[in-house]
């Protein structure tokens, strides 16, 4: 079993896995009786890592059910040729296979930071093997890109996105996209309302009208802002909440994509679509993800043309929000990969917008 572990460690090393975690401790090498059980346990852990990866260190929420074939792990560990068994069951996800090739080509020339970034992405691709999915969405924050993948790794619906600022980061998570809302309200998150909107309203209640906003009480009833004694209101005892009415002026645009992930985080359209054309700064939101092609994406995940190309032009006034449930929840991964292959197969290193790789390097 110790020899199997050594062979498997060499194989895993070529796939970008840190094999130092699977070395037998000195206390276990003193005799075969102590070495073999420890080696067997280490081998099983390494096999799980090889096929299924591990949860990304910066992932805050995981809503998707995971599956690990423990029978495969046990059978492979007992196989006389572990490497042959691993090769036969290797991931067929095309971006993973291509990135493994790139990794082995640059191992002797890339910097430690570059190699670590590639290894993190290889782990993410292995981690996808824990989930039973025909298609899924990946948003890579440093790349500011959304892509739909199928289980073989074919790409679809690529588009730019705008993610959170460095001081208002988009969290990293997996979850389901469950439904779509046309003409959504923007229910202003409490933090934004108290820190950014309340001071402006206290200074001038007309600010609400200028932003097409209203205030609601605890029972969701509209409140006349001019009936409120704003001088007595503070962030510590604010009994209301802010909501922006639906329409082209709405900060969420005309379409919102509901996620069952972190609270108040979703995909959405924007009322400033020109930003996709006039600036390369793709990290300027409060944490949600703005989509370059929300209409096309909505039709794609719904599996039908619910919104035609004239949807934006009509832009109805005072329209009530309308929800459309997806025929099947769509898996979503919002991730943070500094190194990855672009659609042409080129290895790209993106800017570490949030400084997360620096923190990993310091560990």
N, C-alpha and C positions, 0 to 999 in steps of 0.2 A: 504493500500500500504506500509506503514511503517513496518508492520509485515512481509509482503512478502519480503521486503528488508532485514530484520533481518534474516529470514530463509535462504535466498539465500546467504547472507554473510557467514553464518555458513557452508553451503555447499561448497562455493568457498574456504573457508579456508582449507578444507580437500583436495583440489586440488592444494594447493600451491600458491594461489593467495593472494597478499597483500590487504586485505580487508579494511585497514585503509583509503584507498582512497575513500571508499564508505560509509562513516559515515555522517549522517546528521549534518550540522553545527548547533551550538546552536541557532542561529537566526531563524532557520527553525522549531524548536521544540516547539515554544511558543504556537502554536495553530494548530489544524488539518487543518485549511484552508491554512496555510503556509507550513505545513509539507508534506501533501500528494503530491502536484505537484513536490516538490523537491525529495521526495522519489521515485516517478514514473520515473523521469529523471535519478536518480542514479541507479535504478533497471535496466533500459534499457542499461546503460553503462556497468554495471556489467555483464549482459547477453551477450553482445558482447565480453567482456573479457573472459567469461567462454567458449564460443564456438570458438572464433577466435583469442584469445590472442592479443598481440600487437607487433608492429615492434621491433625487438631486438635493444637495445640502441646503440650497436656498429656497426650496419649495415649501410654501406656507400652508397650502390646503390641497388635499387629495380627495376628490369625491368619487372617482371611478373605481369600480371593484377590481381588485388585483387577483391574478390567478398564477400559481406556481405549481408545475407538475412535479410533485415530490416523488411520484413513482419513477418518472424519467431520471431524476437525480439519483435515486438508489440503484436503478438498473445500470446507468452509465458508470457509476462508481465501481460496480462489480465487473464491468466489461473488461476483457483482457486487453483490448485496444481502446483506451479512453479517447485518444486523439481521433481515431477513425470515427468513433461514435459522435464526437463533437463536430467533426467536419460534416458528417451526414445531416446533422440537425442544426447547422449554422443558420443564422438569420439570412433571409432572402431579401431583406429590406435594402433596396439598391443604394440609397445614400450612405448607409452604414458600410456596405461592402466597399464602396468607392473610397470612403474616408479611411478605412483600414489600410487600403493600398497607399493612400497619400501619407498616412502616418509612418509607415515603414520606409517610405522614400525620404522623409525629412528627419528621421530620428537622429542622424549624426550631424545635422546641419542647423536645425531649428534651435531657438533659445529655450531655456527651461519654461518660461512663461508660455511660449507658443505650444510646446508639447503638452503642458498641463491643460491648456484651453482645448486642444484637440481631444485629449483623453476625456475631458468633461462631456464633450459632445458625443463621443463614442459611447460613454456610459448612458447618456440620455437615449440614444437609439436602442441600446440593449434594454433599457428600462421600458420602452414601448412594448416589448415582448410580454410584459405582465398583463396586457389588456387585450381583450377580444374585440377587435374593431375592424370593420370593413373599410371605413374612411374616417378621417379625423382631421381636425384643424390644429396647426401649429403656428403660434405667434412667437417670433424670436425678437425680443425687445431690442438688443443691440443692433440687429439688422433692420429693425422697423419694418418687418415684412410679415405678411400672413400667407400661408400656403396650406392647401388641402392635400393630404396624402392618402393613397390607398395602401393596403397592407404590403404590397410589393415595393412601395416607395415612389410610385408614379405621382407626379405633381399636377395640381389643378388649382384654378382660381388664385393665382399669385397676385398680390397687391401690396401697395405701401400702407402703412398704418402710422398713426401718431400715438405714442405711448406717454407714460407719465414723466414729469420732470425729475431731475436728480433728487430734489428735495420732496417730491410727491410721487414716489415710485409706484409703478404698476407692480403688484405682487406677482409672484411666480406660483402657478397652481395648475391643477387639472380639474375638470368638471364637465358637465353637460350644458350645451346650448339647448334650451327647452322650448322657447317660443319667441315670436317677433311681435313687436308693437309698432304699428303705424301711427303717426301723429302722437308721439308720447308726450306726457308731461315730463318736466324735469323736477323731480322731488329733490330739492337741494340738500346734500348731506349736511348733517348738523355742523361739522367742523367748518365747512365752507360758509355756511350761513352765518355762524357766529363771528368768524374771524374776518370775512371779506364783505359780506352783504350788510349785516346789522350796522356796522359803523357808518356806512353810506346812507342807510335809511334813516338813522338817527340824525344825520346831518341834513338830510333832505328827503322827506317821504315821497317826493315826486320820482325818486330814483326807481321805485318799484314799477311805475307806469312806463318809464323809459326802457326798462328791461322786460316788459310784459310779464311781470311777476305779481304774485298775490301772496297774502299771508293767510294761513289756516290755523284754526284753534285745535285743541286736542281731539275734537270730534269731527275734524276735517271740514269745518264750516268756514267759508270765507269771512274775513274780518276787514272792515273798512280801515285802512291804515291811518286815515285822518281822525279816527276815533280813539287812537292809541296815544297815551301820554308817553312819548318816546323818551322824554327826559328822565322818567322813572324806570326805564327798561335797561337792563344790562345783560351781558352774556351769561351771567351766573343765575339769572332768574327769568330767562326768556320763555314765555309760555306758548309760543307759536312756532310754526315752521314756514319756510318759504317754498313756493312752487312756481315754476315758470310755465305759462300756458303753452299749448301746442301750436305748431305752425313753423313757417320758414325761419322765424326769429329764434326758435328754441335752440338752446346750446347742444341738444342731442340730435338736432336736425329732424328729419322726418321718419327715421327708422331707428328703433332700439332693439338690440338682441339680448334677451334675458339669459343670464348664466346662473347656475346654482352653486357658484363659487363664493369667493369672499364677498361680504356685504358691500353693496353700493358700487360694485365693479361690474361693468358690462361692456359690450361692443356697441358702437352706435355710429350713425351718420354725424354730420356736423353742419352748423350754419356758417362755417368759414371754410368751404371746400377749396377756395383758392389757395389755401396754405399748402396744399399738396403740389401746387405748381410754382409758387413764388419763393419757397424756402426749402432748404435741405434739413432744417431743424425738425426732426421727427419726434422730439421728446419735450412736449410742451403742455400735456394735459394734467389734470389733477389725479390721474391714476387709471381712468378708464381708457379704452382703446378705440380710437376713431378710425373708421375704415375708408379707404379710398373709393371703393366700389360697393357701397352698401346695397344698392338695388340688385345688382348682379348676384351678390352673395346671398341676399335674402331669397331670391328665386332658386338659387342652387340648393340651399339647405331645406327649403320647403318642397323641392322636387317638382315645382310647377311655376309658371309665369304668373305670379300674383301681382307683381308691380311692373307696369310697362314703362317705356322710356319717357312717356309724358307725365309720369307720376310727379316729378319735381316741378314741371312747368305749371301744373294745376295748383299746387300749394294752397289748399283750401284754408279758409279762415275759420277760427273757432271750431275746428273739427275735434270730435271726441276721440280719445285713443281707442284703437281697435287691435285686439290681440289675435294672433294666428299661431296655433300650436303646431309644432313640428310633428310630422307623422312618426318620427322616431328621434329620441334625443341624440344630439350630435356631439361626439367627444371633442373636447377642446383642451389643448395644452398651451399655456402661456409660460414661456421658458426664457432662459438667459444664456445663450450660447455665443461666446466671443469668436470661436472658430467654427466655420462650417463651409460646406460646398455650396456655391450658388447654382442656379439652374443650368449653367453651362458646364458644371463639374469643376470649376476653379475653386481652390482653397482660399478662403477670404478670412482675414482677421478684422473684426469690427472693434470700434472704440468701446472701451469699458465705461459706458455712460454712468453707471451707478457705483463704480469702484468695487464691484463684488469679487472680481478675480484677484484684486490686490489683497482682499481680506482672506481669501482662500490660501493665497501664497504665504501669508503671514502665520498661518496655523502650524 
